[in-house]
């Protein structure tokens, strides 16, 4: 399990850069036959510090990286320059850092990973996925989880969520594959008017070439995501493994072990088969709209 937060390194901010640099340093250390303990000694640190660096869990001091490269026999100016530049970039804050007052510490890593992802697969059983929420719907969801927050704080959280959505419209955007339980579409978050606007926005989203939306119908009964929502992130860089993100009430889990990722990938594949096909999603959403109109009369 790894706790981790637009080219693959630069798009994801410091989180992705740290992972990439850590991976390169681990490969160089292993190729040179240096132990973690000896590497730690070289930079006046412990072997556990080296382990955290190689996993991208801590920041990098440029001096430490330079000392490690020397220890590993990397003396060529070009090779050193590229890795030292990556070390400097790894300490450059992502755009979301300006929202640090309202952004949970455990969500910082997700922001970097989401920005760098080439494919985002998500299953939701309670809310519309954050990347597809309208402003009014997002505000209603946020107010549910922050009932004592000030109006100013709520609006900053809404602004942050809407700014996240810009990645779907950027040049070379990630693909979003969302599977939602029909209950998500029927739950009147913010009231019928807000939900009506949200369903209309989802219909428009289904027209985007990089968005696939599927609905798990009530008629199916139980399904493999009954345990809760999750997201699987895949990256264009081969050095970055898929990451499963599971949000809890006051923290989050980031899973990147192959067996864990495989388990969730199988569940996601199953859901895509169990859910109605993407071609019928607009029809399903239209039916929900009609039912809302009837309820409002």
LINBELHU-V863508 format. One record per backbone hydrogen bond with DSSP energy under -0.5 kcal/mol. CO is the residue of the C=O (numbers start at 1). NH is the residue of the N-H. E is the energy in kcal/mol with one decimal. If there is no record, write none. Layout:
co: (CO CO)
nh: (NH NH)
e: (E E)
This chain:
co: (2 5 7 8 10 12 12 13 14 15 16 17 18 19 20 21 22 23 24 25 26 27 28 29 29 30 35 36 37 38 39 40 40 41 46 47 48 49 50 51 52 52 53 61 62 63 64 65 66 67 68 69 70 73 76 77 78 79 80 81 82 83 84 85 86 88 89 91 92 94 95 96 97 99 99 102 104 104 105 105 107 108 109 109 110 111 112 113 116 118 119 119 120 120 121 122 123 124 129 130 134 135 136 137 138 139 140 141 142 146 150 151 152 153 154 155 156 157 158 159 160 161 163 164 165 166 166 167 170 175 175 176 176 177 178 179 180 181 181 182 182 183 186 187 188 191 192 193 194 195 196 197 198 199 200 201 202 204 205 208 210 212 214 215 215 216 217 218 223 225 230 231 232 233 234 234 237 239 243 243 244 245 246 251 253 253 254 254 255 257 258 259 260 261 262 263 264 265 266 267 268 269 270 271 277 278 278 280 281 282 283 284 285 286 287 288 289 290 291 292 293 294)
nh: (4 112 11 12 13 15 16 17 18 19 20 21 22 23 24 25 26 27 28 29 30 31 32 33 34 33 39 40 41 42 43 43 45 44 50 51 52 53 54 55 57 58 56 65 66 67 68 69 70 71 72 74 73 75 80 81 82 83 84 85 86 87 88 89 90 91 92 93 14 97 98 99 100 102 103 104 107 108 108 109 111 112 5 113 114 115 116 117 236 175 121 234 122 177 232 179 230 181 132 133 138 139 140 141 142 143 144 145 146 149 154 155 156 157 158 159 160 161 162 163 164 165 166 167 168 169 170 170 173 120 177 178 212 122 214 124 216 184 185 185 186 187 188 189 191 195 196 197 198 199 200 201 202 203 204 205 206 207 208 211 176 178 180 217 276 182 220 221 226 228 123 245 121 243 118 119 240 241 233 245 255 231 253 248 246 255 2 256 244 261 262 263 264 265 266 267 268 269 270 271 272 273 274 275 280 281 282 284 285 286 287 288 289 290 291 292 293 294 295 296 297 297)
e: (-1.2 -2.4 -2.4 -0.9 -0.8 -0.6 -0.6 -1.9 -2.7 -1.8 -2.6 -2.8 -2.8 -2.3 -2.0 -2.5 -2.3 -2.1 -2.2 -2.5 -2.6 -2.4 -1.6 -0.6 -2.0 -0.8 -2.2 -2.6 -2.1 -1.8 -0.9 -0.7 -3.5 -1.2 -1.5 -2.1 -2.2 -2.3 -2.6 -1.2 -2.7 -0.6 -1.3 -2.1 -2.4 -2.4 -2.3 -2.5 -1.9 -2.2 -2.4 -3.0 -1.3 -1.2 -2.2 -2.6 -2.0 -1.5 -2.7 -2.2 -1.7 -1.9 -1.9 -2.4 -1.9 -1.2 -1.9 -0.6 -0.6 -2.0 -1.2 -2.1 -1.7 -1.9 -1.3 -0.6 -1.9 -0.8 -0.6 -0.5 -2.0 -1.5 -0.9 -2.0 -3.1 -2.1 -1.3 -1.2 -0.6 -2.6 -0.5 -2.6 -0.5 -3.0 -3.6 -2.6 -1.4 -2.2 -2.3 -1.1 -2.9 -2.3 -2.0 -2.5 -2.8 -2.3 -1.3 -1.2 -1.1 -1.4 -2.3 -2.2 -1.9 -2.1 -2.2 -2.5 -2.2 -2.1 -2.5 -2.3 -1.9 -1.2 -1.3 -1.6 -1.6 -1.2 -0.5 -0.5 -0.7 -3.1 -0.5 -0.6 -3.1 -2.4 -2.5 -2.2 -2.9 -1.8 -0.7 -0.8 -1.0 -1.7 -0.6 -2.5 -2.1 -2.3 -2.7 -2.0 -2.0 -2.7 -2.1 -1.8 -2.0 -2.0 -1.7 -2.1 -1.8 -1.4 -1.7 -1.4 -3.2 -2.9 -2.6 -0.8 -2.5 -2.4 -1.6 -1.9 -1.5 -2.0 -2.7 -3.4 -2.9 -2.1 -3.1 -1.8 -1.9 -0.6 -3.1 -0.5 -2.7 -2.1 -2.9 -2.8 -2.3 -0.5 -1.5 -0.5 -3.0 -2.7 -2.8 -1.7 -2.0 -2.5 -2.5 -1.8 -2.5 -2.5 -2.4 -2.3 -2.0 -1.2 -2.6 -2.9 -2.0 -1.4 -0.5 -2.2 -2.8 -2.2 -2.0 -2.0 -2.2 -2.2 -2.1 -2.2 -2.4 -2.1 -2.1 -1.7 -0.6 -0.9)
